[in-house]
Amino acid sequence: MSANTTDENASIIAGFWRTNAWGYSTQALNQFIEQLIEIGVKDFDHAYVYRSEAAFGQALSLSPNLRDNINIITKCGIRGVGDNPLDATSVNHYDSSKATILASVDHSLKALGTDYVDTLLLHRPDYLMDVDAVNDAFNALKAQGKVKQFGVSNFNTAQFSLLQSTLDVPLVTNQIELSPFETSALDNGLLDQCYQHRIRPMIWSCLGGGRLFDKTDAVTQRLTESLNGLMEEVGVSSLAELIYVWVLTLPSQPQIITGSGKIENIRPLVNARDIRLTREQWYQVWSAAVGHGVK
């Protein structure tokens, strides 16, 4: 199985899309980054539209030696209304043009305070995507040393195949949604495609965007009522940790993107890297998630 980071064993990615809501000072964010590295999390997920890169770059500048020990993932291809030149538009839209990809990467590098990103993803499929233009952009970025490897985010199987058929570089991941609340990736071929190409999908919203902590949610209620015994059997301390184990048991070897800015929330989830469910246990979680057994 090939890996989409330099660490083939990495299973947990720190997501920074909520950075601006955490209220961290530059020093506190620096400390958070160092704490993540200490527990074995060395992959950091950003995007141009998250507006997280500048704060991360400032925090990283306090410990320049950290850059060589981490992998930075960022995304491009969504343009909106705003003050930045990339947002000087009248309507929010997707843009996978060569000019926008190149400009977005230059903006990200400046904000992050680095001369390269480890992985660049096209954030969303662009209905007007010219795959040859994307190939030209990726080749230029690779030749300039600005991006080490490339992937996509939220592409369906046909969109992934179309782009890969034209690119001179391999796509190393597809960042997709998967959780007990959104299981379509198990059936629509996305995970199968990743496994076929021996690339590791990156999973976002693994806990349903916080739905797992909503006691009134019907899926959460089923999971809570059905899985307490399994949690004890597996040796995990929380339902969230069990869900991480459930996802990581998949044969496509997913990587999970966290969403928390609190190290105490992430630390126990990292333990999921070392646990796998039996087939019966995995289907027990699946049955609780979808509300019925196999048919």
N, C-alpha and C positions, 0 to 999 in steps of 0.2 A: 504494500500500500504506500503510495507516495504521500508526501505531506505538504501542506500549504504554509508551513512555517519552517524555520531551521531546526526546530525541535520536534522530531517525529513522534515523541511521546506526549506532546502538549495536547490536552483535552479541554482546558478551560481558557477562554479569552475574556479579558476585561473590557466590557463595553462602556464607552464614555459618552453616549448620546445624551445623558442627563447631567453632564458635567456642570452646566450653568445653573442647575437647580440645587446642586449640593451646597453651594455657598462656601466653598473652600477658598482659603487664601492660597497664594502661590506656594508658601512653605508647607501648608497642610496637604496640598495636592501632591507635592514632592514626596512627603512622608507616606502618603497613600500608595504612590507608585512603588516606593521602596518596600513597603509592607507586602505588596502583591508579589514582587520579585522574590522576597524572602520565602513565601509559601509556594513558590514554583510557578506563578503566573507571569509569563513574559511576553504575551501577545496582547496588543492594545488596539481596540477597534474604534475608528473614527469615521467621519464623513464630512465633506465640505458643508453640507446643510446642517450638521449638528452644531456648528459654531464652537466646537470643543478643541480644535487644534491649537489655537493661540494660547489658551490657558495651559494645555498640556505642554506645549513648547516652552513656555515660561517656567513651568515647574521643572521640566527636564534640564533647563539651563543651569539650575542650581546644583546639579550633579551631572556634569557633561559625560562622565565615564559610564553612565547608565546606558547611553545610546547603543553601545556595542553589545549590550546584554539583553536587548529587547527587540521585538518585531512590531513594527507599526503598520497597521492596516488602515487604509482610508478609501473613501469612495468619491466618485464624481458622477455628473450626469443629470443632476436636478438643478434647475435654475428657478429663482423666485424673484419677487419684488423686494428690493432693498437698496442699500447704499453702496455695496460693493459692486465694482464693474461687472462681475459675473452675474449680478442680480439686477442689472439695469434693464429690466423687461417690464412689459405691461401685464403679463399673465404668467403664472407659474407653469413650467413645462419641463419635459425631459429633453435633454440635448446631448447626444453622443457624437457630435461633430468633432472633427480633428482639432479645430481651433479651441473649442471649449474644453476638451480633455486636456490638451496641453496647458491651457491657461489655468485650469483648475489645479493641476498638479503643481504648477509653479506657485500658485497661491498657497497650497497646502504645505509645500516645502518651506516657504517663508514663515508661515504661521508656526510650524512645528520646530523651526530652527534646526533643520537637518538638510543634508544634500541628497537624500534618497528616502523613499519609502519601501518597505519590504514587499507589500502586496497592495496593488491598486484594483479596486472593483468598480465595475459599472453598476451604479446604485439601483437602477430600475430599467427594465426594457423600454427602449425608445421606439415607438411605432414607426418613426422615420429614420431608423438606424441604417446607415450605409456601412455595411460590414467592411468594405475595402478601406473606407476612411478610418474606421476604428483600427484596422490592421496597420495602417500607415502611422497612426498616433502611437500605438503600442510599440512598433518597431523603433520609432524615434526616441521614445522614452527609455527603451531598453538600451539603445546605442549610446544615449547620453548618460547612462548610469543613474537615471533619476528614479527608476522603478525596477525592482528585481524580478517580480513575477506578477501575474495578472489573473483576475477572476471576475465573476459576476455576482449579482445579488438579486434575488427575486425573479430570476429568469425561469420560464417553463422549459420543458425538455426540448421542444422544437426551436425555441429561441437560442438555447445553449448550443444545440447542434449546428444551427445555421452559422452562428458566430465562429464556433471552433473550426468549422469546415474551411473558413477563409483565413484564419489567423496563422501567422508563422510561429507564434509562441503558444504553448499549451495553456489552457485555462486550468487553474489549480484548485478552484473551489466554486461552489454556488452557495451563497448565503441565503438560507431559506427559513421559513417559520415552521416550527414543529413543537407541539406540546399535547398534553391530554385534552386540551380545549380546541386544538387545531391539528387534526391527524391526517389531512389530505395528502401530505407528502409520502405517507406510507403506501398510498394507492395510485398516485398519479404519475409514478415513474421517476420522480426527482431523485429519490434516494437510490433507486436501481441504476439510474444513469451515472450517478457519482461512483457507485461501486463498480460498474462496468468499466469506467475510465480510471479506476483506482485513485480517485481524488476524494478528499475528506470534506464533506459539507460543513458549513458553519451554521449553527442553529441559533436563531434569535427568538425571543419571547418564549423560552422554554417553560416558564411558569405561568404562561397565559397573560403576560402583561400585568401581573398582580392579582389575577382572578383566583389563583390558588389560595390567597389569603382572605378571600371574601366568603365568609361562612354561609351567606345566603345563596351562593352560586350552586346550581344543581350538580354540575360536574364535581365541584369541590366537595360537596356533601357526599356524593357517591365514593369518591376517593378516600375521604376521611373515614367513612363508615366501613369500607371494605379492606383497607390496607394497613390498619394498625398492627395486626398480627404479622403481616409480611415485613413491616419495618423492623420489628423485633427479630424476626427470623434472619433478615439480611444483615442486621447490625448497623442500621442508620438511625440518626437521632431526630430526623424531621421528614415530613412528607416531601419537602422541596428536595432534600438530598436523595430520596427514593426516586423522584422524577428524573433527576440528573442521571442516576444509575440506569434507569429505564432507557433513556435516550442513548447513553454511552454504550449500552449493550448491543445496539444495532451494528450489523456487520460492516456497514460503510464507514465505521470509525468516525462519527461526527465529533466536531468540536463545539462546545457550548459557550455562547456569549452571555456573560453576566450583565446585570443591569444595576447593581447596587453600588453605592459609593461608600459602603461601610465594610471594613475588613472583617468585622466579626460576623457579618452575614455571608461573606464569601468563603472564609476559612473552612467551615464544615463542608461546604459544597465541593471543595477541592478533594475531599476524601473520596468522593464518588469515582475518581479516576482509578481507584484500585479495587473496585467492586463490580462484579457482573452478575446479572440475574440468570437463573436457569430459564429454559424455554417456558416451563409452566409458570414461573414467577412473572416473567415478562407479559405473558398473556393474561395473567391475573390483573395486572395494572391496566392493560389495554381494555379488558372487559369492563373495568370500573370506569374507564375514561369514556367509552362509547355507549355504555349503558346496556350492553348485551354480550352474550358469549359468542363464540364462533358459530357459524351456520353451515 
